[in-house]
């Protein structure tokens, strides 16, 4: 009996020893350590916040309980579980259904505009012999690099008039006396147009890349068969770029659904409200916070639904390839005498959407009376006295305003921390996923890293607002903003890191291992230099996105913490000179950072489309 027990104990010890050896052996590989670490971290950072939102949606606060007890004669107490928040929101036409309809219409129109503008530019640059391709390709990405509300503020600066809204005089009325109708200044038309132009570079990049890589033999064969140019476009070109068109529509649609700044600037003054603006309003009212979390769940479901549609569409047809190789000779359409005319039209369009906004902000920031350019002054830039008057405590002029510089430093500091954190994590995730490709754990990490992209920015901020109500030590801190920004922008960096690592053969690292190079040295001295441009974009894009972000942080911090929230505050208080000046600062900083990084590294967002 004793011998049997001893044998059993020895077998148990051997199993434990074998298990410990297997675990030690597994974690001796750096890729395994990283893949497990990020799997646990991303699960915590996605599952718990979603749980917090759902919990907040079905839980009533003190003010909500009082409201429901009064209106519905319930006997609720703070912390009780109930579905009344769902009932209250989903049965309210003015708070939910009408804004939902407005959001859907705005997103659909913006997608159409983005396709038409971006697709036209892509076609002209990749398939014709138009002049100045490099210039057009480089400048056309400006509307995306700049904040989304840039064109919204320009729209207000130009078309606002004494008969609409606050009665502020815009550039058009000041110079010509013309007052455009209210629907032109505020409402769905400017919202959709501004969002469509802002996201048109996405259509340009996606569609342009497909057109550039399209096999020219297809069009040449159709031409030999005497097919008309229109028929070639309908039967060959459009079907080939259909995946890019569909991806653009989904991307623009989901991003516009979550847009907050543009509807606030050129929508709300005309009583045009969408889900994002209603979401902010619900959060800022104690008695409706639960309904705000319900709306957050709705926005998340929309994001997941759009991803599902994309997977269904691409899954219907396993391949959009029509041939096994492609011709190296691209047959450009010759514009002939129309070349100069078309090029001139593009120059005018680019001036209006990329150059004129900067000029407009500079002029409007110096107008004593908005729209009256005979009252230009440098007071709002150089004054050392309080220039806000009774309207708002604006402080000194922009260059001597401690509040502005403090907010600007807050944005720069946040952007730097987020970009360093996100860029590094993106590279490490890319390394781990590439080395463990095909495993379930790699698929889990890749999917979790992409999940934040599905959640609209406003809803994502709301998720972590729910988290901060439980983890009170995070509320209102820089750490909370860093966490939110890092998770939200992780999809860009992780995709960039994964794609870059997938291109590297494992033999490169194996050679470094043979010569005794440690893992950190292999990463810094071997792998990073090879894919430097791609990796740097994983740092650059989060920095630019964070510097111009408003929707993500507006619920989580006060107006003076970040430069974007301060800009929104000044615009709300009608100190338009300060808001225009601040916007000019943001645009200049973002463009300078992007230009400097591109010059130093050779990386460019439009590279490979047609600007070479």
N, C-alpha and C positions, 0 to 999 in steps of 0.2 A: 504493500500500500504506500509506504514511504517512498520506495523507489519510483513508483508510478507518478507520485506527486512531484518528485525531483525532476523526472523526465518532462512532465508538463510545464514546470517552472522554466526549465532550460529552453523548451520550445517557445514559450512566451517571451523569454529574454532575447532569443534569436530573432523572433518576429519584430520586437521593439527595436533591436539593433539594426535589423535590415531596413525598417521604416525610417529610423533616424539617419542611416547612411543614405537612403534614397532622397530624403528631404535635404540633407546636407549637400548631396551631389547635385540635386535640382537647383538649389539656390547658390551654387558655386558659379553658375552661368549668369552673367549680368543681365541678359535679356529676360531670363525667368524672374529675376528679382524685380525688374522694372515692370513687367507685365502684371505680376501679382499686386505690386504696390499701387499701380494706377487703377487696376480693377477695383480694389478695395476703396481707394480714395474717390473715384468717380461714382461708385455705387452710393457712398455716403453723401456726396455732394449733389446727387440727383434724386435719389429715393427719398431722403429725409425732407428736402424742401417741398417735393410734391406732396408728401404726407402732411406737411405743415399747412399747405394751401387747402387741401381737402378738409383737414381738421378745422381750419378757420372758417371754411364755407358752411360747415354744418354745426358750428358753435356760435351762440349769441353772446355778444358783449353786454355790458350794463345798459348802455344807451339803446341798443337794439332791443333788449328785453323790455325796456320801458315803452318803446315805440310799439312793439307788437302787442303788448298787454293793453295799451290804450286803443289801438286801431282794431285789433282782432279779438280782444277780450280773452287773451290767453293768460296763463299763470307761469310764465317763464322766469327763470332766474339766470344770472350771469353764469356762463359756462355750460348751460344745458344744450343737449344735442337736439337739432331740429332741421327740417327741410324748408322752413319758412323763407330763408334767404333765397332759395331757388324759386319758390313760388312767387315771392315779391318781385324778383327781377324778371323772370320769364313771362310774367303776365303784365308787365309794364311796357306799353307801346312806345312812349316818349323816351324812356331811359334805355331800353334795350333793342326793341325791334326796329324802330326808325333809324337809330345810329348803326345797327347791323346792316340795314339796307343801304344806308349811305356809304358805309365802309366797303361793301361788296361792289357798289357802282363805281366808287372812286378807284378801287383796286383794278377793276376790269378796264376802265378807261386808261389808267396809268400804264397798264401792261400793253395795251394797244399802241399808245403813243411811244413807249420805249421800243417796241418792235419796229414801228415805222421809222423812227428817227435813227436808232442804232443800226437797224438792218440796212437802211439806205446808205449810211456812211460805210458800213462794212462792205456792201456790194460795190460801191464806187471805188473804194480803196483796193479791194482784192481782185476785182474782175474787170476793171477799166484802166485806161492809161492816163487817168487824171493827174494833173500837176500837183506838186507839193504834198506828196503822200506822207512823208515823214512829219511835216508840220501838222497836218490834219490828225494823224494818228496820235501824236503827242498831246495836242491841245484838247482833243475831244474827251479825254479822261478827266479833265478838270472838274466838270460838274459833279462827278462822284467823289473825287478827292476832297472837294469843299463840302462843308456841312449841308445837309438836305434843305435847311431853311434859308440858305443863301439866296436862292432864286425867289423864295417866298417873300423875303424882306425887300428884294429888288422890285418884285411885283407891286408891293405896297408903295414903295418909294415912287414908282412911275405912275400907277393908275389910281391911287387914292385921290379923292376929290371932296370938295366941300358939301356935296349932296349925299355922300355915302358914309355910313358908320360914324366915326368921331368928327368928321368934317375936316380932316387934315388935307391940305393941298399937296398933291403929288406933282411930279415933274411934268407930266403931260398937260395938266391943267395950268400949271405955272407958265409954261412956254407957249401954249396954244390956246388956252381957255376952254379946251374940250373936256367934258365930263362924261366918262364912259358909264354905261349902266351898272347898277349894283352887282348883277350876277357876274360881271367881268372882274370886279375887284375882289369880292369875297364869295365863297361858295364852292361847289363841286368843280366848276371849271378851272379856276386857278390851282386848286389842290391836285387834281388829276394831272394837269399840264406840268406843274412843278415836279411832282413825283415821277412822272414819265420821263422828263428830261434828265432828272437826277440819276435814274437807273438805266438810261439809254446806253451808257458805256458798257454795262453788262451785256446787253444785246449785241453791241458792237464787238466785244471780245469773243463771246461764244459763237455768234454767227460768222464773224470774220475768220476765226480759227478754222471752222468747218469749211468755209468757202475756199480758203487758202490751200487746204489739204485735199480738196476734191480732185478727183481724177479728171484731167482736162480731156482725156480721150472720149469720155461720155458725151461732152458737148460737141466735140469735133465729129464724132460719128453721127450725131443728130443733124449737124450742119450738112454733112455729106448727103444725108437722106433728105435734104431740103426742108427740114423742119423750121418753122418760123421762130424768131427769138422769143416771142411770147409763149409758144408751145414748149420750147426748151426750158423756159423758166418754170412753167406749171408742171411739166412731166418729169423733169430731171433735177433742176436746182432746188426747188422748194421741198420735194420729198427727201432729198439728202440732208438738208439743213433742218428738217422737222424736229429731230431730237433737241437741237440747240434752241429752236424756237419755243418748244414746249418747256424746256428747262428755264428759259428766260421768263416766260409767262408765269410759271410757278414762283420763281425767285422774286420777281417784281410784285406779283400779287400778294404773296405772304409778307414781304417787307412793307408794302403800302398799307396793308391791313393793320400793321403794328405802328405805323407812323403817328407821332404825337406832335412834333414841333410844327410841321407844315399846316395841319388842320387848325392848330392853335393860332398861327399867324394870319392865315388867309381863309380860314373856315369859320371859326367861332364868332368873329365880329359880324358875320353874315348869318348867324344862327344856323350854321351847318355843323352838326355835331356827329362824331363817329365814335366807335367803340373805345378807342384809346383816350379821347378827351373825356368821355363819360366815365371811364375807368378812374382817371385822375380825380374827377369830381366826387365819385363815390368814396374813394379812399380818404379824401380830405374832409369827409363828414362822418362823425363818430357813429351816427345811427344807421349808416349804410355800408360800413366796412365789410360786413359779411357778404353783401351783394357784390362788392368789388371782387372778392375772392371767387365768387361764382363766375363772374365775367372773365376772370383770369383763367379758370378751367375751360371756358368756352374758347378762348383764344388759343390755348394749348391744343385743344382738340382740333381746331382748324389747322394748326401747323402739322400735326400728325396726319390729318386727312390729306393734306396737300402732298406730303411725302409718300403716302400710300398711293395716291393717284400717279405720282411720278414713277414709282416702282412698278405699278400695274402697266403703265404705258410702255416703259422700256422693256418690261418682261414679256409683253405680247409678241415682240419681235426680237429674237435673240441677237440679231446683228443688223445694223443699218449699212453694212458694207456691201458694195455692189461688184467690186472687182478685187483681185488679190494683190494688185500692185497699182501704182499711179504714175501717170506721165510726169516727167520732170519739166515738161514744157507747158507753161500756162498761156492760154490764148486770151489775151486781153481784148476787151471790146474797145474799139477806137472811137473816141468821142468826136474827133475831127474839129470842126469850127466851134462846136458847142463846149469844147474843153475849157476855154477861158471863162465862158459864162457860168458853167457849172462850178468851177473852182471859185469864182467870185461869190456865188451864192453860198457856198460852204464857208467861205471866209466871213461873210456877213452873219451867218448863223452862229459860228463859233465866237465871233465878237460879242454877240448878244447874250450867249449863255455862259461864256467863260471869262471874257475880258471886261465887258460892261459892268458886271456886278461889282468888281473891285473899284472901278471908277465911281459907281453910284454910292458905295459905302463911304468913300473918301469925301465926296461932295456933301452927302446928307449929314455926315458927322460934323460939318462946318457951317450948316445953315442955322442961323439964329431962329428963323421962321421956316419950318419944314416946307420944302418945295420952292421957296423964294431964294433964288441964287444971287440976288442983289444983297443979301444979308450974310454973305460968307464971313466967317470969323474963326479964329483959332482958339476961342475961349474954351471950347469943350475939350480941347487937347492940352492947353497950356495954363489955364486958370488955376490959381492957388487958393481960390475962394470957393465956398459952397455954391454949386451951380444948379442944385435941384429945386431950390425955392420951396414953395409949400407942397409941391406934388410928391416929392420923395427925398429922402436924405441921400443924395447922389454923391456928395463929397466934392473933391477937387476935380480939375480936368483930368483926362485919361492918363496922361504921362506922369501926373503927380498924385494920382489917386491910390492911396494905400489899399483900399478895399478891392480895386481892380487887380492890382499887382499881387495881392495875397491870393485872390481867386485864380489868377493866371498861374501862379506858382503851384497852387493846389492841383490844377489840371495837369500841369507838366509833370509834377511829382507822381501823381496817380498814373499817368500814361506811361512814364518810364518804368515804374515798378511793375505794372501790368504787362507791358511789352517784354520786359526781361523775364518775368515769370512764365508768361504764356509761350514766348519763343523757345525758351529752354525746355519746358515741358513738351512742347510740340516736337522738338527734335528727339527727345527721349522716348516719347510715345511712338514716333515714327520708327525709331531704331528697334524698339521692342516688338511692334506689330510686324515689321518687315522680317525680323529674325524668327518670329514664331508664326509666320503666315500659315493659314490653313487650320490653325487650332481654334477651338471654341473660345478660349480665353482671349486670343487676339481679336476675334470677331466681336466679343463683348466689349473690350476696351475701345475698339474702333467705333462701335455703335454708340457707346456712352459718351465718347468725346464729341460725337457729331450731334447728340441730342439737344444741347443748348441752342443750336441753330434753328431748331424747329419751333422754339418758344419765342414769341414776339418780345421785343425789348421791354416794352412797358409791363407785360405780364411777367417777364423774368425778374424785373425789379420788384414787382408785387410779391413774387414767390419768396424772395429773401427779406421782404418787409415782414412777411408772416413768420419767417425764421427768427428775425430780430425781436419779435414780440415774445418769443419764448427764451431765446438766448439774449437777455437784455444787455449783457456786457458788450455785445457787438453793435447795439443801436447807435446810429449817428457817428460811427468811428470810420477812420480811414481804412482800417482792416476790412470792414464790411464792404466798402466800395472796391477794394482790391480783389476780394474774393468774388464778388459779383462780376466785375470786369474780366477777371482772369477766366472764369468759367464760361462766360458768354462768348469771348473771343477765342477760346480754345479750339473750336472746330476749324478755323482758318489755319492756325499754326500746325495742328495735328495732321490735317490733310496735306499741307505743304511738306511737313517732315516725313510723313509716310510715303508720299509720291517720290520724294528725293531719295529716301533710303531704298525704296524698291528698285531704283535705277542702278544702285551700286551692287556689284557682284560680291558675294561672300568671300571670294578669293582675295580681294583687296585686304580685308581685315585678317584673313588667315595668314597672309604673308607678313603682316605686322606682328601677329602672335608668334610666328616662327622666329623672328629676330628679337623676341623678348619684350616687346612694347606692352606696357600696362594698358588697361581699358581706358582710363582717362586720356592717356597719351594717344591712343588710337583714335579716339573721338576728336581731340583737338588738333592733332598733327596730320591725320590721314583723311578721315571721313569729312570733317567740316570744311577743309579747304577745297575739296573736290566739288562740293555742292554749295559753295559759299553764297552765291546769289539767291538760290532757292531758300536756304536757311535764313538769310537776312530778311527776306520778305516775310518770314514768320514772325520777325520782330517788328518790322516796319508797319505792317497793316494793323496790328493791335494798337500801336502808338497813335497812328492817324485816326483810327476809329474811336479810340478813347478820348482824344483831344476834342473831337467834334460831337461827342455823344451827349444827348439831353434826355431822351426817352428812358434810357436805362437807369439813370441816376436821379431823376426828378422826384421820385417818391422817397428816396433814401437819405436825402441830405437837404440842408437849408440853401437859400438862394445865394448866399455869399461864399459857399465852400468851393464851388467850381466856376470857371469862367462862363460856361454854357448856361448854368442855372442863373448866374448873375445877369447875363444878357437877356434871358427870358423875363427876369424881374424888371429890368429897365424898360423893356418893350411893353410889359403889362402896365407899368406906371406912366407910359406915354412919354418917357424921356428918350425919344428916338435918336437924338444925336449920340447919346452914350451907347445905345444898343448897336447903332451902325458902326461906331468906332470900334467897339469890342469885336463885332463880327469881322471887321477888317483885320484886326490883330490875329484872330483865329485863322482866317484864310491865309494870311501871309506866313504865319508860323508853319501851318500844315504844308503849304506849297514849298517853302524853303527846306523843310525837313525831307520831304519827298524828293525834291530836286537834288539835294546834297547827297542823300543815300544813293540815288540812281547814278550820279556822277562818280561817286567813290567806288561803287561795286559793279556798275555796268548793268544792274538789273532794271527792268522797265516793265510796267504792267501791260503795255501794248506791244511788247516784243513778240515777234512772230506773227503778228496780224497783217501788218503792211507798212509799218513805220520804219523799216530797215533801209 
